[in-house]
């Protein structure tokens, strides 16, 4: 349950970052949000990821997702 709550908070944090006009979430911004809000320490592969797909794949966590602005609007 705690993991789901933290994943929801992270989704909201990432979503709010995307709500800014003309601003896309950069890999470094996503990594900083994960460092601040993720349930545990980031794996080395996440620290070294150079794109969002690799960053979130490195977490191997089905509850931590990245939504594009369009996907977030549908959510």
N, C-alpha and C positions, 0 to 999 in steps of 0.2 A: 504494500500500500504506500509506504513512504517513497519508494522508487517511482511509483506512478505520479505522486504529487510533485516530486522534484522534476520529473519529465514534463509534466504539464506546465510548471513554472518556467522551465527552460524554453518550452515551445512558445509561451507567452512573451518571454524576453526576446527570443529570436523574432517573433512576429512583430513585436513593437518596434524592433530595429528596422524591419522592412516597411513599416508604415510611414516612414519618413519619405517625403517626396523626392523622387529621382535618386534615391540612395539604395544601392544594393549591398547586401551583407558581404563583406570581404572575409576571406579565410582567417585573417588575424583577428578580426572582430568576433567571429564565431568562436575561435579558439579561446579568446579572453573571456567570453561569456561562459564557455564550458569550464574554464579554470575556476571561475567564480561560483558557478551554480551546480556543476555536475556532482553526482553523488560520491564519486571517488576520484582518485588521481587519474589524469589522462594517460592512456597508454603511449608508449614511445612513438608508435606509428601515427597517432593523432597529433602529437607534437611536431612531427615531421611532414605531415600532409600538406600538399601544395594546392589542393582544391577542396571544395566543400563535400563533394561525393566521397573522396578518400578520407576526409576528416571524420564524417559520420559513420562511414563503413568501418573505420578503425576502432570505433567504440564498441562495435558488435553488440549493440543494445537496441532491441526492437521498440523501446519506448522513447528513445531520443531521436527526433526527426527534424528535418529541415523542410520547410514549406516555401515555395516561391510565393511571390505576392498574390498571384492568381489562386494558387492552392490554399493559401491562408484565407483569402476572401471566401472561398467555397466552404472552408472548414467552419 
